[in-house]
């Protein structure tokens, strides 16, 4: 075989493999995005005769598609508590923020001081989950929410260096520094 023919065959095989892998990657991303949205799709409730929202069994992140970028507990003398009191999720301004569990909104206002616009979710497990630095608050005090429901959007309000969600786990009614590593 000629040298050019082998080169063309090799390039064709490389192109084919790249296309195959790219398609599989896009399929996987589309499936993951679809799986995340399924939990929030209205489904008929035959007993009530109305629609209800399907409840997500477990929400993986308060900012779907994003993971912790600055963890709870990092020692830092610049913080009043002496350590980082929550988990941070760096994400672009406007990224969706969701309830991690079913519960009731204990507060939703712009009076968080260094926390900026913030929301407190009083969850069914008896804990308060605090969402800070929001650009948008989509729920009001007293609103009942389900796990996976959008409650706000990532922002950069209060004392921040860039857009992110600061997420704390407190006992019911707990204040600053009365926290644990966020779990739900």
Secondary structure, DSSP 4 states (H G I P E B T S, - for coil): --HHHHHHHHHHHHHHHHHHHHHHHHHHHHHHHHHHHHTTSEEEETTTTEEEEPPPS--S-SSTT---SB-TT-B-TTSTTSB--SEEEE--TT-EEE-SSSEEEEEEES--GGG-SEEEEEETTSEEEEEES-SEE---TT-EE-TT-EEEE-B--SS-SSSEEEEEEEETT--TT-EES---
